[in-house]
């Protein structure tokens, strides 16, 4: 099979990019050919603001280039990971013009929320769901705290809802059942939405969990619950040591916390292959996000692959993914006292950590391993092709 990946890289690399790379690697390992069409937000300054705004609604150059690439390579399916802002929904039209089935993985809430997070002023927000023009977002200036930026983002969503551009996709991939319901509420076509979690490559076997520390891995930004995390360890000096791996806008806040509290260590940013050893020795991994997350974060899946229990917010996708006392513990998002309770409960005398670590590894193997991920991808591509044959009333591109 020949798969065309279409993606718009963000300024800072993150989960979207890691998932796309992992899927490309997995498909190649199984003998498939993976092609790519990408744009990069690091080119925005060079492109200029005016051109970027126009392209975000409809990028004619991308439309033509994708059509040309399809005619030259004849892919079986196009797998979209992100089109905002440079690629634009013109990618869907290019695929339709060349009769290529389209799959779009919904890594965040970009197609139903102007800031892609369903998060405002430190709390989850769903005010715009079900609206065409995202009026509440304009009042609150949700995207970059700017009326202009929010208006552009809301305009893109509104225009393409009216044009039914989002109906050109054969399969939308929500990462959890709760996410699927939210995307449906956000006006994506219900009959095109399916649930397929991401997957991660894990170590050959579980880690020992003998490091005696709690671990946070991720971007140091407000929506990831950094303030709650630091407050928990500041107010509860008896907790096991906390290691923080990552970088971001709240780096200075984390560094200050590490200076005043010897129980907090900021490790800094690390390459992906350097993170698994930290996870394998950790007693637990923390996912204290305060936004609903598009799916179970990759760091949570990686922790399970290492046999490491996860403590996460009782919010959105995370609430579905972690079972109290089985693969970790959950706590009320933004509540430092409840997070401290969860940490103490997990490492308390009555907890069978060895059994929990076995549960974690088994959960990864049955839900989030590459073997499961590959089966899910093949099912997804087959279903998209079957739908495209009906949508396009005949022969698909690769068969021409």
SEMAR-237518 format. One record per residue (C-alpha): z negated, y, x negated; residue number from 0; residue in three letters. Coordinates in Angstrom, 3 decimals, decimal comma. Layout:
BEGIN
+----------+----------+----------+-----+-----+
|       zz |       yy |       xx |   n | res |
+----------+----------+----------+-----+-----+
|        Z |        Y |        X | NUM | ALA |
...
+----------+----------+----------+-----+-----+
END
This chain:
BEGIN
+----------+----------+----------+-----+-----+
|       zz |       yy |       xx |   n | res |
+----------+----------+----------+-----+-----+
|    0,000 |    0,000 |    0,000 |   0 | UNK |
|    0,694 |    3,562 |   -1,098 |   1 | UNK |
|   -1,922 |    6,199 |   -0,178 |   2 | UNK |
|   -1,491 |    9,974 |   -0,461 |   3 | UNK |
|   -4,804 |   11,782 |   -0,905 |   4 | UNK |
|   -4,808 |   15,445 |    0,150 |   5 | UNK |
|   -7,714 |   17,603 |   -0,959 |   6 | UNK |
|   -8,842 |   21,193 |   -1,532 |   7 | UNK |
|  -11,444 |   21,315 |   -4,320 |   8 | UNK |
|  -14,380 |   23,679 |   -3,821 |   9 | UNK |
|  -15,588 |   26,089 |   -6,522 |  10 | UNK |
|  -18,380 |   23,674 |   -7,430 |  11 | UNK |
|  -17,605 |   19,960 |   -7,478 |  12 | UNK |
|  -19,624 |   17,924 |   -5,023 |  13 | UNK |
|  -19,731 |   14,989 |   -2,654 |  14 | UNK |
|  -16,211 |   15,458 |   -1,226 |  15 | UNK |
|  -14,733 |   15,156 |   -4,688 |  16 | UNK |
|  -16,868 |   12,190 |   -5,729 |  17 | UNK |
|  -15,960 |   10,257 |   -2,591 |  18 | UNK |
|  -12,246 |   10,901 |   -3,052 |  19 | UNK |
|  -12,408 |    9,778 |   -6,696 |  20 | UNK |
|  -14,398 |    6,651 |   -5,787 |  21 | UNK |
|  -11,923 |    5,700 |   -3,073 |  22 | UNK |
|   -8,979 |    6,232 |   -5,436 |  23 | UNK |
|  -10,659 |    4,026 |   -8,034 |  24 | UNK |
|  -11,451 |    1,315 |   -5,478 |  25 | UNK |
|   -7,926 |    1,298 |   -4,054 |  26 | UNK |
|   -6,391 |    1,124 |   -7,529 |  27 | UNK |
|   -8,687 |   -1,800 |   -8,405 |  28 | UNK |
|   -7,202 |   -3,660 |   -5,435 |  29 | UNK |
|   -3,630 |   -3,007 |   -6,518 |  30 | UNK |
|   -2,772 |   -0,038 |   -4,299 |  31 | UNK |
|   -0,962 |    3,062 |   -5,533 |  32 | UNK |
|   -2,812 |    6,338 |   -5,041 |  33 | UNK |
|   -0,967 |    9,668 |   -5,036 |  34 | UNK |
|   -2,613 |   13,088 |   -4,810 |  35 | UNK |
|   -1,840 |   16,567 |   -3,550 |  36 | UNK |
|   -4,619 |   19,018 |   -4,385 |  37 | UNK |
|   -5,461 |   22,705 |   -4,480 |  38 | UNK |
|   -8,483 |   24,285 |   -6,175 |  39 | UNK |
|  -10,618 |   27,198 |   -5,015 |  40 | UNK |
|  -11,015 |   28,264 |   -8,635 |  41 | UNK |
|   -7,479 |   29,648 |   -8,267 |  42 | UNK |
|   -8,451 |   32,099 |   -5,517 |  43 | UNK |
|   -9,042 |   35,056 |   -7,844 |  44 | UNK |
|   -5,602 |   34,557 |   -9,347 |  45 | UNK |
|   -3,982 |   34,137 |   -5,946 |  46 | UNK |
|   -5,603 |   37,220 |   -4,483 |  47 | UNK |
|   -7,622 |   37,710 |   -1,299 |  48 | UNK |
|   -4,734 |   38,651 |    0,986 |  49 | UNK |
|   -2,629 |   35,623 |    0,078 |  50 | UNK |
|   -5,636 |   33,309 |    0,397 |  51 | UNK |
|   -6,410 |   34,583 |    3,896 |  52 | UNK |
|   -2,806 |   34,086 |    5,041 |  53 | UNK |
|   -2,621 |   30,630 |    3,443 |  54 | UNK |
|   -5,899 |   29,552 |    5,044 |  55 | UNK |
|   -4,234 |   29,829 |    8,470 |  56 | UNK |
|   -0,887 |   28,359 |    7,387 |  57 | UNK |
|    0,190 |   27,605 |    3,816 |  58 | UNK |
|    3,963 |   27,373 |    3,905 |  59 | UNK |
|    4,185 |   26,457 |    0,216 |  60 | UNK |
|    1,766 |   23,558 |    0,725 |  61 | UNK |
|    3,691 |   22,432 |    3,810 |  62 | UNK |
|    6,938 |   22,294 |    1,848 |  63 | UNK |
|    5,401 |   20,684 |   -1,235 |  64 | UNK |
|    3,683 |   17,952 |    0,778 |  65 | UNK |
|    6,898 |   17,192 |    2,670 |  66 | UNK |
|    8,789 |   17,023 |   -0,623 |  67 | UNK |
|    6,169 |   14,721 |   -2,161 |  68 | UNK |
|    6,292 |   12,446 |    0,893 |  69 | UNK |
|   10,088 |   12,212 |    0,813 |  70 | UNK |
|    9,979 |   11,314 |   -2,891 |  71 | UNK |
|    7,162 |    8,750 |   -2,733 |  72 | UNK |
|    7,145 |    7,379 |    0,862 |  73 | UNK |
|    3,383 |    6,782 |    1,265 |  74 | UNK |
|    2,035 |    4,451 |    3,940 |  75 | UNK |
|   -0,770 |    6,824 |    4,904 |  76 | UNK |
|   -2,134 |   10,268 |    4,038 |  77 | UNK |
|   -5,896 |   10,541 |    3,601 |  78 | UNK |
|   -7,180 |   14,119 |    3,910 |  79 | UNK |
|  -10,588 |   15,050 |    2,500 |  80 | UNK |
|  -10,573 |   18,853 |    2,812 |  81 | UNK |
|   -7,960 |   21,487 |    3,630 |  82 | UNK |
|  -10,101 |   24,657 |    3,516 |  83 | UNK |
|   -9,046 |   27,231 |    2,621 |  84 | UNK |
|   -5,869 |   26,879 |    0,547 |  85 | UNK |
|   -4,180 |   23,692 |    1,765 |  86 | UNK |
|   -4,726 |   24,647 |    5,431 |  87 | UNK |
|   -3,886 |   22,578 |    8,542 |  88 | UNK |
|   -0,218 |   22,874 |    7,534 |  89 | UNK |
|   -0,850 |   19,534 |    5,780 |  90 | UNK |
|   -1,111 |   17,814 |    9,176 |  91 | UNK |
|    2,242 |   19,249 |   10,257 |  92 | UNK |
|    3,908 |   18,182 |    6,999 |  93 | UNK |
|    2,731 |   14,614 |    7,550 |  94 | UNK |
|    3,878 |   14,634 |   11,157 |  95 | UNK |
|    7,312 |   15,966 |   10,167 |  96 | UNK |
|    7,698 |   13,051 |    7,744 |  97 | UNK |
|    6,092 |   10,491 |   10,100 |  98 | UNK |
|    3,119 |    9,649 |    7,895 |  99 | UNK |
|   -0,159 |    8,495 |    9,521 | 100 | UNK |
|   -3,072 |   10,853 |    8,828 | 101 | UNK |
|   -6,721 |    9,984 |    8,221 | 102 | UNK |
|   -9,245 |   12,801 |    7,721 | 103 | UNK |
|  -12,754 |   12,116 |    6,428 | 104 | UNK |
|  -15,270 |   14,604 |    7,850 | 105 | UNK |
|  -17,530 |   15,144 |    4,848 | 106 | UNK |
|  -19,177 |   18,191 |    6,420 | 107 | UNK |
|  -18,910 |   20,173 |    9,656 | 108 | UNK |
|  -16,069 |   22,481 |    8,576 | 109 | UNK |
|  -13,894 |   21,652 |   11,606 | 110 | UNK |
|  -16,615 |   22,582 |   14,099 | 111 | UNK |
|  -18,745 |   25,197 |   12,277 | 112 | UNK |
|  -17,739 |   28,370 |   10,434 | 113 | UNK |
|  -20,089 |   27,696 |    7,512 | 114 | UNK |
|  -19,549 |   23,905 |    7,628 | 115 | UNK |
|  -23,292 |   23,198 |    7,705 | 116 | UNK |
|  -24,522 |   23,588 |   11,293 | 117 | UNK |
|  -27,333 |   25,503 |    9,580 | 118 | UNK |
|  -28,491 |   29,099 |    9,993 | 119 | UNK |
|  -31,528 |   31,061 |    8,851 | 120 | UNK |
|  -33,246 |   28,004 |    7,441 | 121 | UNK |
|  -32,788 |   25,722 |   10,438 | 122 | UNK |
|  -30,160 |   23,493 |   12,108 | 123 | UNK |
|  -27,880 |   25,334 |   14,531 | 124 | UNK |
|  -25,403 |   24,069 |   17,143 | 125 | UNK |
|  -24,721 |   27,280 |   19,066 | 126 | UNK |
|  -20,960 |   27,218 |   18,504 | 127 | UNK |
|  -20,360 |   23,619 |   19,526 | 128 | UNK |
|  -18,034 |   23,488 |   22,499 | 129 | UNK |
|  -16,667 |   27,014 |   21,983 | 130 | UNK |
|  -13,081 |   27,764 |   20,953 | 131 | UNK |
|  -13,658 |   31,022 |   19,066 | 132 | UNK |
|  -17,186 |   30,488 |   17,627 | 133 | UNK |
|  -18,590 |   33,667 |   19,155 | 134 | UNK |
|  -22,234 |   33,028 |   18,146 | 135 | UNK |
|  -21,176 |   32,657 |   14,508 | 136 | UNK |
|  -19,607 |   36,104 |   14,599 | 137 | UNK |
|  -22,830 |   37,622 |   15,961 | 138 | UNK |
|  -24,911 |   35,938 |   13,285 | 139 | UNK |
|  -22,356 |   36,368 |   10,440 | 140 | UNK |
|  -22,844 |   32,718 |    9,580 | 141 | UNK |
|  -20,300 |   32,359 |    6,783 | 142 | UNK |
|  -21,428 |   34,056 |    3,570 | 143 | UNK |
|  -23,475 |   36,495 |    5,697 | 144 | UNK |
|  -20,228 |   38,418 |    6,209 | 145 | UNK |
|  -18,520 |   39,427 |    9,441 | 146 | UNK |
|  -15,121 |   39,406 |    7,713 | 147 | UNK |
|  -15,533 |   35,959 |    6,172 | 148 | UNK |
|  -16,952 |   34,556 |    9,406 | 149 | UNK |
|  -14,101 |   36,057 |   11,443 | 150 | UNK |
|  -11,529 |   34,399 |    9,178 | 151 | UNK |
|  -13,242 |   31,013 |    9,393 | 152 | UNK |
|  -13,686 |   31,322 |   13,175 | 153 | UNK |
|  -10,078 |   32,487 |   13,503 | 154 | UNK |
|   -8,744 |   29,427 |   11,689 | 155 | UNK |
|  -10,716 |   27,113 |   13,961 | 156 | UNK |
|   -9,772 |   28,984 |   17,115 | 157 | UNK |
|   -6,059 |   29,267 |   16,374 | 158 | UNK |
|   -5,686 |   25,614 |   15,445 | 159 | UNK |
|   -7,723 |   24,480 |   18,436 | 160 | UNK |
|   -5,325 |   26,353 |   20,695 | 161 | UNK |
|   -2,327 |   24,929 |   18,815 | 162 | UNK |
|   -3,886 |   21,441 |   19,065 | 163 | UNK |
|   -3,388 |   21,038 |   15,324 | 164 | UNK |
|   -6,464 |   18,832 |   15,177 | 165 | UNK |
|   -4,752 |   16,372 |   17,529 | 166 | UNK |
|   -2,178 |   15,598 |   14,814 | 167 | UNK |
|   -4,681 |   13,397 |   12,979 | 168 | UNK |
|   -4,626 |    9,707 |   13,896 | 169 | UNK |
|   -8,133 |    8,900 |   12,672 | 170 | UNK |
|  -11,075 |   11,218 |   12,011 | 171 | UNK |
|  -13,830 |    9,553 |   10,038 | 172 | UNK |
|  -17,369 |   10,551 |   10,953 | 173 | UNK |
|  -19,900 |    9,164 |    8,516 | 174 | UNK |
|  -22,568 |    8,326 |   11,119 | 175 | UNK |
|  -22,764 |    7,752 |   14,861 | 176 | UNK |
|  -24,759 |   10,960 |   15,289 | 177 | UNK |
|  -22,065 |   12,826 |   13,395 | 178 | UNK |
|  -19,383 |   11,350 |   15,643 | 179 | UNK |
|  -21,192 |   12,655 |   18,723 | 180 | UNK |
|  -21,481 |   16,114 |   17,199 | 181 | UNK |
|  -17,792 |   16,269 |   16,270 | 182 | UNK |
|  -16,906 |   15,218 |   19,796 | 183 | UNK |
|  -19,143 |   17,986 |   21,141 | 184 | UNK |
|  -17,360 |   20,326 |   18,713 | 185 | UNK |
|  -14,002 |   19,661 |   20,439 | 186 | UNK |
|  -12,395 |   17,165 |   18,068 | 187 | UNK |
|  -10,451 |   14,525 |   20,061 | 188 | UNK |
|  -12,935 |   11,808 |   21,015 | 189 | UNK |
|  -10,365 |    9,009 |   21,005 | 190 | UNK |
|   -9,492 |    9,734 |   17,363 | 191 | UNK |
|  -13,071 |    9,652 |   16,046 | 192 | UNK |
|  -14,446 |    6,545 |   14,325 | 193 | UNK |
|  -17,527 |    5,904 |   12,204 | 194 | UNK |
|  -17,193 |    4,739 |    8,603 | 195 | UNK |
|  -19,928 |    5,445 |    6,069 | 196 | UNK |
|  -19,127 |    6,274 |    2,473 | 197 | UNK |
|  -19,797 |    3,765 |   -0,285 | 198 | UNK |
|  -21,024 |    4,000 |   -3,867 | 199 | UNK |
|  -20,653 |    1,862 |   -6,943 | 200 | UNK |
|  -24,067 |    0,560 |   -7,963 | 201 | UNK |
|  -25,634 |   -1,136 |  -10,983 | 202 | UNK |
|  -25,307 |   -4,919 |  -11,420 | 203 | UNK |
|  -28,904 |   -5,406 |  -10,270 | 204 | UNK |
|  -31,903 |   -3,462 |   -8,969 | 205 | UNK |
|  -34,017 |   -1,321 |  -11,242 | 206 | UNK |
|  -37,659 |   -2,018 |  -12,048 | 207 | UNK |
|  -39,025 |    1,158 |  -10,469 | 208 | UNK |
|  -41,616 |    1,310 |  -13,257 | 209 | UNK |
|  -41,285 |    4,997 |  -14,180 | 210 | UNK |
|  -44,146 |    6,195 |  -12,008 | 211 | UNK |
|  -42,317 |    9,312 |  -10,780 | 212 | UNK |
|  -40,561 |   10,676 |   -7,702 | 213 | UNK |
|  -36,980 |   11,834 |   -8,193 | 214 | UNK |
|  -34,802 |   14,516 |   -6,623 | 215 | UNK |
|  -31,088 |   14,579 |   -7,501 | 216 | UNK |
|  -28,740 |   17,207 |   -6,090 | 217 | UNK |
|  -27,692 |   20,830 |   -5,847 | 218 | UNK |
|  -30,542 |   23,311 |   -6,092 | 219 | UNK |
|  -29,793 |   25,245 |   -2,904 | 220 | UNK |
|  -31,905 |   26,205 |    0,102 | 221 | UNK |
|  -30,352 |   23,769 |    2,592 | 222 | UNK |
|  -31,286 |   20,853 |    0,339 | 223 | UNK |
|  -34,970 |   21,538 |    1,015 | 224 | UNK |
|  -35,873 |   22,743 |   -2,481 | 225 | UNK |
|  -38,537 |   25,189 |   -1,272 | 226 | UNK |
|  -40,259 |   22,464 |    0,772 | 227 | UNK |
|  -40,094 |   20,079 |   -2,177 | 228 | UNK |
|  -41,721 |   22,537 |   -4,581 | 229 | UNK |
|  -44,344 |   23,593 |   -2,034 | 230 | UNK |
|  -45,304 |   19,951 |   -1,526 | 231 | UNK |
|  -45,990 |   19,381 |   -5,200 | 232 | UNK |
|  -47,720 |   22,753 |   -5,630 | 233 | UNK |
|  -50,134 |   22,077 |   -2,773 | 234 | UNK |
|  -50,729 |   18,409 |   -3,646 | 235 | UNK |
|  -51,387 |   18,140 |   -7,379 | 236 | UNK |
|  -52,557 |   14,519 |   -6,973 | 237 | UNK |
|  -49,025 |   13,252 |   -6,129 | 238 | UNK |
|  -47,044 |   11,254 |   -8,668 | 239 | UNK |
|  -44,961 |   13,374 |  -11,081 | 240 | UNK |
|  -41,722 |   14,873 |   -9,739 | 241 | UNK |
|  -38,492 |   14,928 |  -11,741 | 242 | UNK |
|  -35,705 |   17,231 |  -10,522 | 243 | UNK |
|  -32,140 |   16,537 |  -11,661 | 244 | UNK |
|  -29,524 |   19,109 |  -10,723 | 245 | UNK |
|  -28,477 |   22,721 |  -10,915 | 246 | UNK |
|  -27,607 |   25,514 |   -8,535 | 247 | UNK |
|  -28,557 |   28,866 |   -7,074 | 248 | UNK |
|  -32,298 |   28,044 |   -7,033 | 249 | UNK |
|  -32,449 |   27,042 |  -10,697 | 250 | UNK |
|  -34,787 |   29,929 |  -11,602 | 251 | UNK |
|  -37,155 |   29,034 |   -8,752 | 252 | UNK |
|  -37,297 |   25,429 |   -9,936 | 253 | UNK |
|  -37,829 |   26,442 |  -13,555 | 254 | UNK |
|  -40,718 |   28,717 |  -12,571 | 255 | UNK |
|  -42,286 |   25,895 |  -10,561 | 256 | UNK |
|  -42,001 |   23,554 |  -13,541 | 257 | UNK |
|  -43,712 |   26,142 |  -15,777 | 258 | UNK |
|  -46,734 |   26,605 |  -13,503 | 259 | UNK |
|  -47,076 |   22,969 |  -12,444 | 260 | UNK |
|  -47,195 |   20,250 |  -15,145 | 261 | UNK |
|  -46,520 |   17,665 |  -12,454 | 262 | UNK |
|  -42,971 |   19,044 |  -11,950 | 263 | UNK |
|  -40,205 |   18,508 |  -14,520 | 264 | UNK |
|  -36,776 |   20,089 |  -14,257 | 265 | UNK |
|  -34,375 |   17,795 |  -16,111 | 266 | UNK |
|  -31,299 |   19,964 |  -15,529 | 267 | UNK |
|  -27,818 |   18,904 |  -14,545 | 268 | UNK |
|  -26,652 |   15,449 |  -15,572 | 269 | UNK |
|  -23,346 |   13,555 |  -15,499 | 270 | UNK |
|  -23,085 |   10,856 |  -12,806 | 271 | UNK |
|  -23,398 |    8,007 |  -15,314 | 272 | UNK |
|  -26,660 |    9,496 |  -16,594 | 273 | UNK |
|  -28,313 |    9,575 |  -13,180 | 274 | UNK |
|  -28,538 |    5,857 |  -12,333 | 275 | UNK |
|  -31,057 |    5,137 |  -15,161 | 276 | UNK |
|  -33,357 |    7,806 |  -13,686 | 277 | UNK |
|  -33,011 |    6,190 |  -10,247 | 278 | UNK |
|  -33,618 |    2,657 |  -11,480 | 279 | UNK |
|  -36,988 |    3,629 |  -12,933 | 280 | UNK |
|  -38,058 |    5,992 |  -10,135 | 281 | UNK |
|  -40,755 |    4,913 |   -7,682 | 282 | UNK |
|  -38,869 |    6,754 |   -4,941 | 283 | UNK |
|  -35,968 |    9,144 |   -4,391 | 284 | UNK |
|  -36,350 |   12,285 |   -2,282 | 285 | UNK |
|  -33,699 |   13,642 |    0,116 | 286 | UNK |
|  -35,496 |   16,574 |    1,813 | 287 | UNK |
|  -32,397 |   18,282 |    3,253 | 288 | UNK |
|  -32,905 |   20,883 |    5,968 | 289 | UNK |
|  -29,329 |   20,816 |    7,260 | 290 | UNK |
|  -28,054 |   17,821 |    9,189 | 291 | UNK |
|  -25,743 |   16,502 |    6,428 | 292 | UNK |
|  -22,297 |   15,189 |    7,342 | 293 | UNK |
|  -23,396 |   11,682 |    6,425 | 294 | UNK |
|  -26,083 |    9,822 |    4,524 | 295 | UNK |
|  -25,993 |   11,632 |    1,154 | 296 | UNK |
|  -24,466 |    9,715 |   -1,747 | 297 | UNK |
|  -27,708 |   10,092 |   -3,690 | 298 | UNK |
|  -29,458 |    8,095 |   -0,956 | 299 | UNK |
|  -26,888 |    5,310 |   -1,189 | 300 | UNK |
|  -27,166 |    5,284 |   -4,983 | 301 | UNK |
|  -30,931 |    4,982 |   -4,686 | 302 | UNK |
|  -30,576 |    1,977 |   -2,376 | 303 | UNK |
|  -28,148 |    0,364 |   -4,828 | 304 | UNK |
|  -30,887 |    0,646 |   -7,472 | 305 | UNK |
|  -33,447 |   -0,852 |   -5,109 | 306 | UNK |
|  -35,288 |    2,472 |   -4,952 | 307 | UNK |
|  -36,876 |    3,523 |   -1,628 | 308 | UNK |
|  -35,773 |    6,836 |   -0,094 | 309 | UNK |
|  -37,957 |    9,492 |    1,485 | 310 | UNK |
|  -35,755 |   11,729 |    3,625 | 311 | UNK |
|  -35,895 |   14,335 |    6,351 | 312 | UNK |
|  -35,999 |   13,051 |    9,921 | 313 | UNK |
|  -32,801 |   14,918 |   10,653 | 314 | UNK |
|  -29,186 |   14,093 |   11,505 | 315 | UNK |
|  -27,500 |   11,353 |    9,506 | 316 | UNK |
|  -30,576 |   10,690 |    7,390 | 317 | UNK |
|  -32,659 |    9,676 |   10,381 | 318 | UNK |
|  -30,169 |    6,882 |   11,118 | 319 | UNK |
|  -29,957 |    5,669 |    7,533 | 320 | UNK |
|  -33,591 |    5,132 |    6,492 | 321 | UNK |
|  -36,074 |    2,867 |    8,294 | 322 | UNK |
|  -39,775 |    3,699 |    7,864 | 323 | UNK |
|  -41,552 |    1,048 |    5,861 | 324 | UNK |
|  -38,346 |   -0,928 |    5,314 | 325 | UNK |
|  -36,087 |    1,143 |    3,036 | 326 | UNK |
|  -38,302 |    4,211 |    2,675 | 327 | UNK |
|  -40,031 |    6,820 |    4,803 | 328 | UNK |
|  -39,004 |    9,823 |    6,916 | 329 | UNK |
|  -40,744 |   13,170 |    7,390 | 330 | UNK |
|  -40,312 |   16,324 |    9,462 | 331 | UNK |
|  -37,729 |   18,559 |    7,802 | 332 | UNK |
|  -39,290 |   21,630 |    6,206 | 333 | UNK |
|  -42,864 |   20,306 |    6,559 | 334 | UNK |
|  -44,521 |   20,017 |    3,143 | 335 | UNK |
|  -47,675 |   18,410 |    4,558 | 336 | UNK |
|  -45,657 |   15,678 |    6,247 | 337 | UNK |
|  -43,633 |   15,116 |    3,074 | 338 | UNK |
|  -46,890 |   14,672 |    1,115 | 339 | UNK |
|  -48,040 |   12,187 |    3,778 | 340 | UNK |
|  -44,802 |   10,200 |    3,415 | 341 | UNK |
|  -45,107 |   10,049 |   -0,382 | 342 | UNK |
|  -48,698 |    8,833 |   -0,199 | 343 | UNK |
|  -47,831 |    6,296 |    2,495 | 344 | UNK |
|  -44,954 |    4,853 |    0,494 | 345 | UNK |
|  -46,861 |    4,403 |   -2,748 | 346 | UNK |
|  -50,181 |    3,521 |   -1,080 | 347 | UNK |
|  -52,098 |    0,319 |   -1,665 | 348 | UNK |
|  -50,899 |   -1,239 |    1,594 | 349 | UNK |
|  -47,196 |   -0,928 |    0,805 | 350 | UNK |
|  -45,302 |   -3,947 |   -0,533 | 351 | UNK |
|  -42,993 |   -2,019 |   -2,839 | 352 | UNK |
|  -41,389 |   -5,167 |   -4,242 | 353 | UNK |
|  -40,263 |   -6,225 |   -0,763 | 354 | UNK |
|  -39,110 |   -2,705 |    0,030 | 355 | UNK |
|  -37,006 |   -2,612 |   -3,137 | 356 | UNK |
|  -35,365 |   -5,881 |   -2,099 | 357 | UNK |
|  -34,665 |   -4,386 |    1,332 | 358 | UNK |
|  -33,049 |   -1,339 |   -0,256 | 359 | UNK |
|  -30,694 |   -3,379 |   -2,390 | 360 | UNK |
|  -29,771 |   -5,581 |    0,593 | 361 | UNK |
|  -29,076 |   -2,478 |    2,706 | 362 | UNK |
|  -26,664 |   -1,170 |    0,067 | 363 | UNK |
|  -24,902 |   -4,516 |   -0,240 | 364 | UNK |
|  -24,345 |   -4,852 |    3,516 | 365 | UNK |
|  -23,476 |   -1,209 |    4,352 | 366 | UNK |
|  -22,600 |    0,919 |    1,331 | 367 | UNK |
|  -21,172 |   -1,348 |   -1,378 | 368 | UNK |
|  -17,554 |   -1,115 |   -2,626 | 369 | UNK |
|  -16,738 |   -4,463 |   -0,979 | 370 | UNK |
|  -17,730 |   -3,105 |    2,428 | 371 | UNK |
|  -16,054 |    0,221 |    1,675 | 372 | UNK |
|  -12,758 |   -1,463 |    0,877 | 373 | UNK |
|  -12,752 |   -3,486 |    4,092 | 374 | UNK |
|  -13,503 |   -0,332 |    6,065 | 375 | UNK |
|  -10,660 |    1,592 |    4,400 | 376 | UNK |
|   -8,116 |   -1,129 |    5,121 | 377 | UNK |
|   -9,185 |   -1,263 |    8,777 | 378 | UNK |
|   -8,988 |    2,510 |    8,983 | 379 | UNK |
|   -5,477 |    2,687 |    7,512 | 380 | UNK |
|   -4,237 |   -0,103 |    9,773 | 381 | UNK |
|   -5,572 |    1,617 |   12,881 | 382 | UNK |
|   -4,080 |    4,966 |   11,827 | 383 | UNK |
|   -0,687 |    3,337 |   11,292 | 384 | UNK |
|   -0,769 |    1,689 |   14,707 | 385 | UNK |
|   -1,613 |    4,996 |   16,383 | 386 | UNK |
|    1,050 |    6,855 |   14,392 | 387 | UNK |
|    3,729 |    4,415 |   15,522 | 388 | UNK |
|    2,915 |    5,445 |   19,096 | 389 | UNK |
|    2,545 |    9,151 |   18,298 | 390 | UNK |
|    5,813 |    9,318 |   16,366 | 391 | UNK |
|    7,730 |    7,105 |   18,827 | 392 | UNK |
|    9,209 |    4,783 |   16,255 | 393 | UNK |
|    9,604 |    4,012 |   12,576 | 394 | UNK |
|    7,042 |    5,372 |   10,136 | 395 | UNK |
|    7,939 |    7,090 |    6,874 | 396 | UNK |
|    7,382 |    4,159 |    4,509 | 397 | UNK |
|    9,680 |    1,912 |    6,550 | 398 | UNK |
|   12,591 |    4,322 |    6,591 | 399 | UNK |
+----------+----------+----------+-----+-----+
END
